[in-house]
Structures are given as structure tokens and as C-alpha cells.
Amino acid sequence: MKFAIIKERKNPPDRRVVFSPQELKIVKERYPQAEIVVESSDIRIFKDSDYQDLGITVSQDVSDADVLFGVKEVPIAALIPNKKYFFFSHTIKKQPYNRELLKVILDKKIELYDHETIVKKNGARLIGFGRYAGLVGAYNGFRALGLRDGLYNLPKVEGLKDLEEVKRELDKIKLPNLKILLTGTGKVAHGAKEILDYLKIKQVNDALYLTTDFNEPVYCMADVMEYAKRKDGKVGDKLAFYKDPSAYESNFMPYAKETDFFIAGHFYGNNAPYLFTRADAKHPDFRINLVADVSCDVDGPVASTLRASTIADPFYGYDAQTEKEVPFNAKNAITVMAVDNLPCELPKDASEGFGTMFLEHVIPAFFNADATGILERARMTTHEGKLTDRFAYLQDFVDGKA
């Protein structure tokens, strides 16, 4: 078995990698029968020499590898037929912009393992960059607040060395009294929570948050059963919601009336109710004026997210009355941060964290006959050019019928 770390070729450039040099060294030590090669890259956060110094082969050509590990989508022209690939394909929700990519993967008889499909038996994701998206997203939200209101001037994360330097910058700021809502309970939300807790912002429960004014910054962490409710008035069930959310509607407005800064760290599933709509944002009691939409589902559950923003230009404004984009600091606008590749701003920390999870959960499966079914669950396509049973629902998407 020969593994390759491939060069990231998608634009804008992504400096992250599945394995840091140190983690690849551990792979070699634990599995001496594995061959490992790293494709040379001039954009990766770790230099070629960082790998070579640890005895890891770096090459311009990795086409003889069996399994290829990447982060973002591999451009169609760079796909090698009859290989096993691991990367974020962004196809499992039938994303239209990657339909052709999935078609070509099938045509080239590639076995695709999407990082999002590496899950436990109960469907819970095992690896990802979610924590780092939450960390950077929350920081960026506070950065927007400081710039918009003239309170302080936080630098961009991409110019900072690592998470420790990010925290040192946060040590310099003083926050006004504001109420912050954080949705979600997964890795993204907990990454954002790390920033809130580091800033020593007091966490309060829903009942206090919805009924009390405070003379200090506070935050509330709301799960889906708080901001969604059954249409028939019965008690909701989280597992039932995940299976079929059609019986539920939004219960977000009570929070919107009490919130200044909303951090969207939830996972949004197909057919789930929107958190707030454009009509909701027009309500005279709608109080939210700053949104850090880490989840970044464009034109979806968070009405102010008109588009994804960029690391270079992360903020824009949403005018609720006209439903149009305006400058991020425009009067009465909702300031929006909706960068969709946030972990790219912390490439070293994000890569090291991702590699640790990958080393724990994925690599052993190649050497223990996939004892826990990790690879079988994650495999989207077969070497015969077909979708696996688990992902057969994508066939109409591939055929252009969805």
C-alpha cells in the first residue's frame, strides 16, 4: 500500500494538508509496511524540506501511489484514474457546482472517500476542520465588531502565526455589553465557544438569556431543539428532527429579539426550517446587527447570508428592508462575516489537528481489514464506476435529474 499526500490545486490556494511532517513520521513508525510519498508543493504550510528532514520522500510525481490524500476538491484535469482518493468533494448535498466532478470520478473509476463521510456507526463525523472554522469565525466576528464600531483593531488571523498568537491579540480588547447567541453543539460550535470562554464571556442558560438584560457581555449556546419546535405543539425530539425535520418550524425569533451578535455554528440539513427569513429580519423587534455565519449556507437558513465572503474581504452588510448587500458598516445594516474557508486562516494548527484525527480513526483501517467499517461507510464510489449503496441517492444528481 502506497500513500501519497497530494498538492492542493484549487483556487484560491489552500495551505492546509492532511498530515504534518511529524504525523507522517508517526504513520511510518506505526506501519513500517506502508510506503509514503509527498507531492512537492510551493503553497503548503509545511515546506518540502520539513518532510525530507524526517526521512519522508518528496516527489513531483505521485501517480504510482494507491491512495491519495488531499483537502479540497481535486481539479478534474488532475484526477488520476483507478485510484483511491480522500478529499472534501462537496457533492453529498448534491451541490450543483460539483456535479461534473462526481461524474468524472465515476467515469475514471475512482474510489472516492469524502472526509465528510468518515463517520461512526451512528453517523457522527469523526474528522474535520470544524473546530478551527469555529475558532476563526468567532474571532472574525469580534474583529468585525471592533472595526465597525471603532472599538479596537484586531489583525487578520492569516497574518498571525498560530492559535496562541490569536489569543494574545484577543487579550488586548475590551468588549461592550452585548448578548451573543451561538447555535450548534458540534465541533464548529465548540470551536467558537473556545473563543467566547477565552474572552471570559459569561455563559447563561436560555431562560435567563431570553428574559434578562445584563451589564456585562454574555452568551447562550442553543441547540436545535431550542431554536426549532414542532408545528403541532408537541415536545420535539432531536433524533426525530435529524431523520425528518418536516414536522418542525423555526423558534428563532425569541432569540433574535434578544441578540446583538449571532454566531451560526449549527449544521443545517436538507429540508430543515430556516432559522430566520428575510421577512423575519424586517421585524421591528429583530435585534441582531452582527452575524458570524460559520456554517455559511448561502441564501439559506440565515437570511442575511447572501453570499460567501473571502479571507481577503470577509465582511459585508445586509440591509433587511431592501434585502440588498450594503457596506459592512452601513447604518442599520446587519454586518455579515460569511467566509466559507475559515480554517485556511490557521493552516498549521488546522493541519495538525486534522492529521491527529486522521491518524487515529482512518489509517488503522487500512491495516486491520477495516475492522470498524470506517472505510466501507465512507466509500462513495467503486472501482467499477458506480455509486455505493449508501450514496445511491446521488444517482439522479449525477444524471442531471436533480
TORKOL-4160 file (C-alpha; in steps of 0.2 Angstrom, whole numbers, padded with zeros to 4 digits, m for minus):
402
<pt num="1" X="0000" Y="0000" Z="0000"/>
<pt num="2" X="0007" Y="0017" Z="m0005"/>
<pt num="3" X="0000" Y="0033" Z="0001"/>
<pt num="4" X="0003" Y="0050" Z="m0006"/>
<pt num="5" X="m0001" Y="0067" Z="0000"/>
<pt num="6" X="m0006" Y="0077" Z="m0015"/>
<pt num="7" X="m0003" Y="0096" Z="m0019"/>
<pt num="8" X="m0018" Y="0107" Z="m0017"/>
<pt num="9" X="m0023" Y="0114" Z="m0034"/>
<pt num="10" X="m0039" Y="0123" Z="m0031"/>
<pt num="11" X="m0040" Y="0142" Z="m0031"/>
<pt num="12" X="m0039" Y="0151" Z="m0020"/>
<pt num="13" X="m0024" Y="0142" Z="m0014"/>
<pt num="14" X="m0026" Y="0132" Z="0002"/>
<pt num="15" X="m0011" Y="0129" Z="0013"/>
<pt num="16" X="m0018" Y="0115" Z="0023"/>
<pt num="17" X="m0013" Y="0097" Z="0022"/>
<pt num="18" X="m0020" Y="0081" Z="0028"/>
<pt num="19" X="m0004" Y="0076" Z="0038"/>
<pt num="20" X="0010" Y="0087" Z="0045"/>
<pt num="21" X="0028" Y="0080" Z="0044"/>
<pt num="22" X="0028" Y="0074" Z="0062"/>
<pt num="23" X="0012" Y="0065" Z="0059"/>
<pt num="24" X="0018" Y="0056" Z="0044"/>
<pt num="25" X="0033" Y="0051" Z="0054"/>
<pt num="26" X="0022" Y="0043" Z="0066"/>
<pt num="27" X="0012" Y="0034" Z="0052"/>
<pt num="28" X="0029" Y="0027" Z="0046"/>
<pt num="29" X="0034" Y="0021" Z="0063"/>
<pt num="30" X="0017" Y="0013" Z="0067"/>
<pt num="31" X="0015" Y="0005" Z="0050"/>
<pt num="32" X="0033" Y="0001" Z="0043"/>
<pt num="33" X="0025" Y="m0009" Z="0029"/>
<pt num="34" X="0017" Y="0007" Z="0022"/>
<pt num="35" X="0025" Y="0017" Z="0008"/>
<pt num="36" X="0023" Y="0036" Z="0009"/>
<pt num="37" X="0027" Y="0050" Z="m0003"/>
<pt num="38" X="0023" Y="0068" Z="m0003"/>
<pt num="39" X="0019" Y="0078" Z="m0019"/>
<pt num="40" X="0030" Y="0093" Z="m0020"/>
<pt num="41" X="0021" Y="0109" Z="m0016"/>
<pt num="42" X="0026" Y="0128" Z="m0016"/>
<pt num="43" X="0010" Y="0133" Z="m0006"/>
<pt num="44" X="0008" Y="0121" Z="0008"/>
<pt num="45" X="0011" Y="0127" Z="0026"/>
<pt num="46" X="0025" Y="0115" Z="0028"/>
<pt num="47" X="0039" Y="0115" Z="0016"/>
<pt num="48" X="0045" Y="0101" Z="0006"/>
<pt num="49" X="0061" Y="0101" Z="0017"/>
<pt num="50" X="0051" Y="0099" Z="0033"/>
<pt num="51" X="0046" Y="0082" Z="0026"/>
<pt num="52" X="0063" Y="0077" Z="0019"/>
<pt num="53" X="0071" Y="0081" Z="0035"/>
<pt num="54" X="0061" Y="0067" Z="0043"/>
<pt num="55" X="0065" Y="0055" Z="0030"/>
<pt num="56" X="0049" Y="0056" Z="0020"/>
<pt num="57" X="0051" Y="0056" Z="0001"/>
<pt num="58" X="0045" Y="0071" Z="m0009"/>
<pt num="59" X="0042" Y="0069" Z="m0027"/>
<pt num="60" X="0035" Y="0079" Z="m0042"/>
<pt num="61" X="0026" Y="0063" Z="m0047"/>
<pt num="62" X="0014" Y="0053" Z="m0036"/>
<pt num="63" X="0005" Y="0044" Z="m0049"/>
<pt num="64" X="0011" Y="0027" Z="m0043"/>
<pt num="65" X="0003" Y="0028" Z="m0026"/>
<pt num="66" X="m0013" Y="0018" Z="m0022"/>
<pt num="67" X="m0021" Y="0030" Z="m0010"/>
<pt num="68" X="m0021" Y="0049" Z="m0012"/>
<pt num="69" X="m0025" Y="0061" Z="0002"/>
<pt num="70" X="m0030" Y="0079" Z="m0001"/>
<pt num="71" X="m0040" Y="0093" Z="0007"/>
<pt num="72" X="m0051" Y="0102" Z="m0006"/>
<pt num="73" X="m0058" Y="0096" Z="m0022"/>
<pt num="74" X="m0046" Y="0090" Z="m0034"/>
<pt num="75" X="m0047" Y="0099" Z="m0051"/>
<pt num="76" X="m0055" Y="0087" Z="m0064"/>
<pt num="77" X="m0039" Y="0088" Z="m0075"/>
<pt num="78" X="m0028" Y="0082" Z="m0061"/>
<pt num="79" X="m0038" Y="0067" Z="m0056"/>
<pt num="80" X="m0029" Y="0050" Z="m0059"/>
<pt num="81" X="m0040" Y="0036" Z="m0065"/>
<pt num="82" X="m0042" Y="0020" Z="m0055"/>
<pt num="83" X="m0035" Y="0027" Z="m0038"/>
<pt num="84" X="m0042" Y="0029" Z="m0021"/>
<pt num="85" X="m0045" Y="0047" Z="m0016"/>
<pt num="86" X="m0049" Y="0056" Z="0000"/>
<pt num="87" X="m0054" Y="0074" Z="0000"/>
<pt num="88" X="m0069" Y="0086" Z="0003"/>
<pt num="89" X="m0079" Y="0083" Z="m0013"/>
<pt num="90" X="m0094" Y="0094" Z="m0008"/>
<pt num="91" X="m0106" Y="0083" Z="m0018"/>
<pt num="92" X="m0115" Y="0074" Z="m0004"/>
<pt num="93" X="m0129" Y="0088" Z="m0003"/>
<pt num="94" X="m0130" Y="0087" Z="m0022"/>
<pt num="95" X="m0120" Y="0104" Z="m0024"/>
<pt num="96" X="m0123" Y="0108" Z="m0042"/>
<pt num="97" X="m0106" Y="0116" Z="m0045"/>
<pt num="98" X="m0098" Y="0099" Z="m0042"/>
<pt num="99" X="m0109" Y="0088" Z="m0052"/>
<pt num="100" X="m0097" Y="0087" Z="m0066"/>
<pt num="101" X="m0083" Y="0082" Z="m0053"/>
<pt num="102" X="m0093" Y="0067" Z="m0047"/>
<pt num="103" X="m0097" Y="0062" Z="m0065"/>
<pt num="104" X="m0079" Y="0062" Z="m0069"/>
<pt num="105" X="m0074" Y="0052" Z="m0054"/>
<pt num="106" X="m0086" Y="0039" Z="m0059"/>
<pt num="107" X="m0080" Y="0039" Z="m0077"/>
<pt num="108" X="m0062" Y="0037" Z="m0071"/>
<pt num="109" X="m0067" Y="0023" Z="m0060"/>
<pt num="110" X="m0060" Y="0032" Z="m0044"/>
<pt num="111" X="m0064" Y="0026" Z="m0027"/>
<pt num="112" X="m0069" Y="0042" Z="m0018"/>
<pt num="113" X="m0069" Y="0044" Z="0001"/>
<pt num="114" X="m0076" Y="0061" Z="0006"/>
<pt num="115" X="m0069" Y="0067" Z="0023"/>
<pt num="116" X="m0087" Y="0072" Z="0027"/>
<pt num="117" X="m0092" Y="0053" Z="0025"/>
<pt num="118" X="m0079" Y="0047" Z="0038"/>
<pt num="119" X="m0092" Y="0043" Z="0052"/>
<pt num="120" X="m0096" Y="0032" Z="0067"/>
<pt num="121" X="m0110" Y="0019" Z="0065"/>
<pt num="122" X="m0122" Y="0032" Z="0072"/>
<pt num="123" X="m0117" Y="0044" Z="0058"/>
<pt num="124" X="m0107" Y="0056" Z="0069"/>
<pt num="125" X="m0092" Y="0063" Z="0060"/>
<pt num="126" X="m0075" Y="0058" Z="0066"/>
<pt num="127" X="m0064" Y="0071" Z="0057"/>
<pt num="128" X="m0064" Y="0088" Z="0050"/>
<pt num="129" X="m0058" Y="0106" Z="0052"/>
<pt num="130" X="m0074" Y="0111" Z="0061"/>
<pt num="131" X="m0065" Y="0117" Z="0077"/>
<pt num="132" X="m0054" Y="0128" Z="0068"/>
<pt num="133" X="m0069" Y="0135" Z="0057"/>
<pt num="134" X="m0077" Y="0140" Z="0074"/>
<pt num="135" X="m0061" Y="0147" Z="0082"/>
<pt num="136" X="m0058" Y="0158" Z="0067"/>
<pt num="137" X="m0076" Y="0163" Z="0064"/>
<pt num="138" X="m0079" Y="0169" Z="0081"/>
<pt num="139" X="m0063" Y="0179" Z="0081"/>
<pt num="140" X="m0068" Y="0187" Z="0064"/>
<pt num="141" X="m0085" Y="0191" Z="0071"/>
<pt num="142" X="m0076" Y="0201" Z="0085"/>
<pt num="143" X="m0064" Y="0209" Z="0073"/>
<pt num="144" X="m0079" Y="0215" Z="0063"/>
<pt num="145" X="m0087" Y="0222" Z="0079"/>
<pt num="146" X="m0071" Y="0232" Z="0083"/>
<pt num="147" X="m0069" Y="0239" Z="0065"/>
<pt num="148" X="m0087" Y="0243" Z="0063"/>
<pt num="149" X="m0090" Y="0252" Z="0079"/>
<pt num="150" X="m0072" Y="0259" Z="0081"/>
<pt num="151" X="m0069" Y="0250" Z="0097"/>
<pt num="152" X="m0052" Y="0241" Z="0093"/>
<pt num="153" X="m0042" Y="0235" Z="0078"/>
<pt num="154" X="m0039" Y="0216" Z="0078"/>
<pt num="155" X="m0027" Y="0210" Z="0064"/>
<pt num="156" X="m0032" Y="0196" Z="0052"/>
<pt num="157" X="m0029" Y="0179" Z="0058"/>
<pt num="158" X="m0020" Y="0174" Z="0042"/>
<pt num="159" X="m0006" Y="0186" Z="0047"/>
<pt num="160" X="m0004" Y="0178" Z="0064"/>
<pt num="161" X="0007" Y="0163" Z="0067"/>
<pt num="162" X="m0004" Y="0151" Z="0076"/>
<pt num="163" X="m0019" Y="0150" Z="0089"/>
<pt num="164" X="m0008" Y="0156" Z="0103"/>
<pt num="165" X="m0004" Y="0172" Z="0094"/>
<pt num="166" X="m0023" Y="0174" Z="0090"/>
<pt num="167" X="m0026" Y="0173" Z="0109"/>
<pt num="168" X="m0013" Y="0186" Z="0113"/>
<pt num="169" X="m0022" Y="0198" Z="0101"/>
<pt num="170" X="m0039" Y="0195" Z="0110"/>
<pt num="171" X="m0030" Y="0199" Z="0126"/>
<pt num="172" X="m0029" Y="0217" Z="0120"/>
<pt num="173" X="m0048" Y="0220" Z="0118"/>
<pt num="174" X="m0062" Y="0226" Z="0129"/>
<pt num="175" X="m0079" Y="0222" Z="0124"/>
<pt num="176" X="m0095" Y="0232" Z="0127"/>
<pt num="177" X="m0111" Y="0224" Z="0135"/>
<pt num="178" X="m0119" Y="0213" Z="0122"/>
<pt num="179" X="m0129" Y="0197" Z="0121"/>
<pt num="180" X="m0121" Y="0184" Z="0110"/>
<pt num="181" X="m0131" Y="0168" Z="0103"/>
<pt num="182" X="m0121" Y="0153" Z="0097"/>
<pt num="183" X="m0131" Y="0139" Z="0088"/>
<pt num="184" X="m0125" Y="0121" Z="0087"/>
<pt num="185" X="m0116" Y="0109" Z="0099"/>
<pt num="186" X="m0104" Y="0101" Z="0087"/>
<pt num="187" X="m0085" Y="0104" Z="0083"/>
<pt num="188" X="m0089" Y="0121" Z="0075"/>
<pt num="189" X="m0099" Y="0127" Z="0089"/>
<pt num="190" X="m0087" Y="0121" Z="0102"/>
<pt num="191" X="m0073" Y="0130" Z="0092"/>
<pt num="192" X="m0082" Y="0146" Z="0093"/>
<pt num="193" X="m0086" Y="0143" Z="0112"/>
<pt num="194" X="m0067" Y="0142" Z="0115"/>
<pt num="195" X="m0065" Y="0160" Z="0109"/>
<pt num="196" X="m0080" Y="0165" Z="0120"/>
<pt num="197" X="m0073" Y="0157" Z="0135"/>
<pt num="198" X="m0056" Y="0163" Z="0132"/>
<pt num="199" X="m0063" Y="0181" Z="0132"/>
<pt num="200" X="m0071" Y="0176" Z="0149"/>
<pt num="201" X="m0088" Y="0180" Z="0142"/>
<pt num="202" X="m0101" Y="0173" Z="0154"/>
<pt num="203" X="m0112" Y="0159" Z="0148"/>
<pt num="204" X="m0130" Y="0159" Z="0153"/>
<pt num="205" X="m0145" Y="0147" Z="0150"/>
<pt num="206" X="m0159" Y="0150" Z="0139"/>
<pt num="207" X="m0172" Y="0156" Z="0152"/>
<pt num="208" X="m0160" Y="0170" Z="0158"/>
<pt num="209" X="m0154" Y="0175" Z="0141"/>
<pt num="210" X="m0172" Y="0177" Z="0135"/>
<pt num="211" X="m0178" Y="0187" Z="0150"/>
<pt num="212" X="m0164" Y="0197" Z="0157"/>
<pt num="213" X="m0154" Y="0212" Z="0152"/>
<pt num="214" X="m0136" Y="0211" Z="0158"/>
<pt num="215" X="m0122" Y="0224" Z="0162"/>
<pt num="216" X="m0109" Y="0213" Z="0155"/>
<pt num="217" X="m0106" Y="0203" Z="0139"/>
<pt num="218" X="m0115" Y="0186" Z="0140"/>
<pt num="219" X="m0118" Y="0172" Z="0128"/>
<pt num="220" X="m0131" Y="0157" Z="0126"/>
<pt num="221" X="m0127" Y="0141" Z="0117"/>
<pt num="222" X="m0143" Y="0135" Z="0109"/>
<pt num="223" X="m0146" Y="0118" Z="0102"/>
<pt num="224" X="m0158" Y="0113" Z="0088"/>
<pt num="225" X="m0172" Y="0109" Z="0100"/>
<pt num="226" X="m0171" Y="0127" Z="0107"/>
<pt num="227" X="m0172" Y="0136" Z="0090"/>
<pt num="228" X="m0184" Y="0124" Z="0081"/>
<pt num="229" X="m0201" Y="0117" Z="0088"/>
<pt num="230" X="m0214" Y="0105" Z="0082"/>
<pt num="231" X="m0228" Y="0113" Z="0072"/>
<pt num="232" X="m0241" Y="0103" Z="0082"/>
<pt num="233" X="m0235" Y="0110" Z="0099"/>
<pt num="234" X="m0229" Y="0093" Z="0105"/>
<pt num="235" X="m0212" Y="0091" Z="0113"/>
<pt num="236" X="m0198" Y="0089" Z="0100"/>
<pt num="237" X="m0186" Y="0075" Z="0098"/>
<pt num="238" X="m0168" Y="0079" Z="0092"/>
<pt num="239" X="m0166" Y="0062" Z="0083"/>
<pt num="240" X="m0183" Y="0063" Z="0075"/>
<pt num="241" X="m0178" Y="0080" Z="0069"/>
<pt num="242" X="m0162" Y="0074" Z="0061"/>
<pt num="243" X="m0172" Y="0060" Z="0052"/>
<pt num="244" X="m0186" Y="0071" Z="0046"/>
<pt num="245" X="m0187" Y="0089" Z="0050"/>
<pt num="246" X="m0203" Y="0092" Z="0040"/>
<pt num="247" X="m0213" Y="0092" Z="0056"/>
<pt num="248" X="m0204" Y="0107" Z="0063"/>
<pt num="249" X="m0203" Y="0126" Z="0061"/>
<pt num="250" X="m0192" Y="0139" Z="0067"/>
<pt num="251" X="m0192" Y="0145" Z="0085"/>
<pt num="252" X="m0178" Y="0158" Z="0082"/>
<pt num="253" X="m0187" Y="0174" Z="0084"/>
<pt num="254" X="m0187" Y="0175" Z="0103"/>
<pt num="255" X="m0168" Y="0174" Z="0102"/>
<pt num="256" X="m0167" Y="0187" Z="0088"/>
<pt num="257" X="m0176" Y="0199" Z="0099"/>
<pt num="258" X="m0163" Y="0197" Z="0112"/>
<pt num="259" X="m0147" Y="0195" Z="0102"/>
<pt num="260" X="m0134" Y="0208" Z="0096"/>
<pt num="261" X="m0121" Y="0196" Z="0089"/>
<pt num="262" X="m0126" Y="0179" Z="0082"/>
<pt num="263" X="m0113" Y="0165" Z="0079"/>
<pt num="264" X="m0120" Y="0152" Z="0067"/>
<pt num="265" X="m0111" Y="0136" Z="0071"/>
<pt num="266" X="m0125" Y="0124" Z="0068"/>
<pt num="267" X="m0126" Y="0110" Z="0055"/>
<pt num="268" X="m0141" Y="0113" Z="0043"/>
<pt num="269" X="m0149" Y="0098" Z="0035"/>
<pt num="270" X="m0159" Y="0097" Z="0019"/>
<pt num="271" X="m0177" Y="0102" Z="0022"/>
<pt num="272" X="m0174" Y="0109" Z="0040"/>
<pt num="273" X="m0183" Y="0125" Z="0044"/>
<pt num="274" X="m0174" Y="0141" Z="0041"/>
<pt num="275" X="m0168" Y="0150" Z="0057"/>
<pt num="276" X="m0174" Y="0167" Z="0051"/>
<pt num="277" X="m0180" Y="0173" Z="0035"/>
<pt num="278" X="m0179" Y="0189" Z="0026"/>
<pt num="279" X="m0197" Y="0194" Z="0032"/>
<pt num="280" X="m0191" Y="0190" Z="0050"/>
<pt num="281" X="m0176" Y="0202" Z="0048"/>
<pt num="282" X="m0188" Y="0216" Z="0044"/>
<pt num="283" X="m0197" Y="0214" Z="0061"/>
<pt num="284" X="m0196" Y="0230" Z="0071"/>
<pt num="285" X="m0190" Y="0219" Z="0086"/>
<pt num="286" X="m0177" Y="0210" Z="0076"/>
<pt num="287" X="m0161" Y="0215" Z="0086"/>
<pt num="288" X="m0147" Y="0206" Z="0078"/>
<pt num="289" X="m0134" Y="0218" Z="0070"/>
<pt num="290" X="m0119" Y="0206" Z="0068"/>
<pt num="291" X="m0118" Y="0188" Z="0061"/>
<pt num="292" X="m0103" Y="0177" Z="0060"/>
<pt num="293" X="m0110" Y="0163" Z="0049"/>
<pt num="294" X="m0098" Y="0150" Z="0051"/>
<pt num="295" X="m0110" Y="0137" Z="0043"/>
<pt num="296" X="m0111" Y="0148" Z="0028"/>
<pt num="297" X="m0126" Y="0140" Z="0019"/>
<pt num="298" X="m0129" Y="0154" Z="0005"/>
<pt num="299" X="m0147" Y="0160" Z="0003"/>
<pt num="300" X="m0152" Y="0148" Z="0016"/>
<pt num="301" X="m0157" Y="0147" Z="0035"/>
<pt num="302" X="m0148" Y="0163" Z="0039"/>
<pt num="303" X="m0156" Y="0176" Z="0028"/>
<pt num="304" X="m0143" Y="0189" Z="0029"/>
<pt num="305" X="m0130" Y="0177" Z="0021"/>
<pt num="306" X="m0132" Y="0182" Z="0003"/>
<pt num="307" X="m0115" Y="0175" Z="m0002"/>
<pt num="308" X="m0099" Y="0168" Z="0004"/>
<pt num="309" X="m0086" Y="0181" Z="0008"/>
<pt num="310" X="m0067" Y="0179" Z="0007"/>
<pt num="311" X="m0052" Y="0179" Z="0018"/>
<pt num="312" X="m0046" Y="0195" Z="0008"/>
<pt num="313" X="m0063" Y="0204" Z="0010"/>
<pt num="314" X="m0073" Y="0195" Z="0024"/>
<pt num="315" X="m0087" Y="0207" Z="0029"/>
<pt num="316" X="m0102" Y="0214" Z="0020"/>
<pt num="317" X="m0118" Y="0222" Z="0026"/>
<pt num="318" X="m0136" Y="0216" Z="0024"/>
<pt num="319" X="m0150" Y="0229" Z="0023"/>
<pt num="320" X="m0165" Y="0220" Z="0029"/>
<pt num="321" X="m0178" Y="0232" Z="0022"/>
<pt num="322" X="m0171" Y="0232" Z="0004"/>
<pt num="323" X="m0164" Y="0214" Z="0006"/>
<pt num="324" X="m0148" Y="0220" Z="m0003"/>
<pt num="325" X="m0130" Y="0220" Z="0001"/>
<pt num="326" X="m0123" Y="0236" Z="0008"/>
<pt num="327" X="m0106" Y="0241" Z="0015"/>
<pt num="328" X="m0102" Y="0231" Z="0032"/>
<pt num="329" X="m0103" Y="0247" Z="0042"/>
<pt num="330" X="m0118" Y="0255" Z="0034"/>
<pt num="331" X="m0131" Y="0262" Z="0046"/>
<pt num="332" X="m0144" Y="0250" Z="0052"/>
<pt num="333" X="m0136" Y="0236" Z="0042"/>
<pt num="334" X="m0133" Y="0218" Z="0048"/>
<pt num="335" X="m0114" Y="0216" Z="0047"/>
<pt num="336" X="m0111" Y="0199" Z="0040"/>
<pt num="337" X="m0095" Y="0188" Z="0041"/>
<pt num="338" X="m0098" Y="0173" Z="0030"/>
<pt num="339" X="m0080" Y="0166" Z="0025"/>
<pt num="340" X="m0083" Y="0148" Z="0019"/>
<pt num="341" X="m0065" Y="0143" Z="0021"/>
<pt num="342" X="m0061" Y="0149" Z="0038"/>
<pt num="343" X="m0048" Y="0135" Z="0043"/>
<pt num="344" X="m0037" Y="0141" Z="0029"/>
<pt num="345" X="m0033" Y="0156" Z="0040"/>
<pt num="346" X="m0025" Y="0144" Z="0053"/>
<pt num="347" X="m0016" Y="0132" Z="0041"/>
<pt num="348" X="m0003" Y="0125" Z="0053"/>
<pt num="349" X="m0015" Y="0122" Z="0068"/>
<pt num="350" X="m0029" Y="0115" Z="0057"/>
<pt num="351" X="m0017" Y="0103" Z="0048"/>
<pt num="352" X="m0010" Y="0096" Z="0064"/>
<pt num="353" X="m0027" Y="0094" Z="0072"/>
<pt num="354" X="m0034" Y="0086" Z="0056"/>
<pt num="355" X="m0019" Y="0074" Z="0055"/>
<pt num="356" X="m0021" Y="0068" Z="0073"/>
<pt num="357" X="m0039" Y="0063" Z="0070"/>
<pt num="358" X="m0035" Y="0055" Z="0053"/>
<pt num="359" X="m0021" Y="0045" Z="0061"/>
<pt num="360" X="m0032" Y="0039" Z="0075"/>
<pt num="361" X="m0048" Y="0035" Z="0065"/>
<pt num="362" X="m0043" Y="0031" Z="0047"/>
<pt num="363" X="m0026" Y="0025" Z="0044"/>
<pt num="364" X="m0028" Y="0010" Z="0056"/>
<pt num="365" X="m0042" Y="0004" Z="0045"/>
<pt num="366" X="m0030" Y="0000" Z="0030"/>
<pt num="367" X="m0021" Y="m0012" Z="0041"/>
<pt num="368" X="m0034" Y="m0020" Z="0052"/>
<pt num="369" X="m0046" Y="m0026" Z="0037"/>
<pt num="370" X="m0057" Y="m0011" Z="0041"/>
<pt num="371" X="m0062" Y="m0019" Z="0057"/>
<pt num="372" X="m0074" Y="m0005" Z="0062"/>
<pt num="373" X="m0081" Y="m0002" Z="0045"/>
<pt num="374" X="m0074" Y="0016" Z="0043"/>
<pt num="375" X="m0069" Y="0014" Z="0025"/>
<pt num="376" X="m0084" Y="0005" Z="0020"/>
<pt num="377" X="m0096" Y="0018" Z="0027"/>
<pt num="378" X="m0085" Y="0032" Z="0019"/>
<pt num="379" X="m0083" Y="0025" Z="0002"/>
<pt num="380" X="m0094" Y="0034" Z="m0010"/>
<pt num="381" X="m0089" Y="0026" Z="m0027"/>
<pt num="382" X="m0082" Y="0010" Z="m0033"/>
<pt num="383" X="m0068" Y="0005" Z="m0044"/>
<pt num="384" X="m0082" Y="m0001" Z="m0056"/>
<pt num="385" X="m0088" Y="0017" Z="m0058"/>
<pt num="386" X="m0104" Y="0015" Z="m0048"/>
<pt num="387" X="m0110" Y="0024" Z="m0033"/>
<pt num="388" X="m0111" Y="0013" Z="m0017"/>
<pt num="389" X="m0127" Y="0008" Z="m0010"/>
<pt num="390" X="m0125" Y="0021" Z="0004"/>
<pt num="391" X="m0124" Y="0035" Z="m0009"/>
<pt num="392" X="m0135" Y="0029" Z="m0022"/>
<pt num="393" X="m0147" Y="0043" Z="m0018"/>
<pt num="394" X="m0134" Y="0054" Z="m0029"/>
<pt num="395" X="m0138" Y="0045" Z="m0045"/>
<pt num="396" X="m0152" Y="0057" Z="m0051"/>
<pt num="397" X="m0140" Y="0071" Z="m0047"/>
<pt num="398" X="m0126" Y="0063" Z="m0057"/>
<pt num="399" X="m0139" Y="0060" Z="m0071"/>
<pt num="400" X="m0144" Y="0078" Z="m0071"/>
<pt num="401" X="m0162" Y="0074" Z="m0065"/>
<pt num="402" X="m0160" Y="0083" Z="m0048"/>
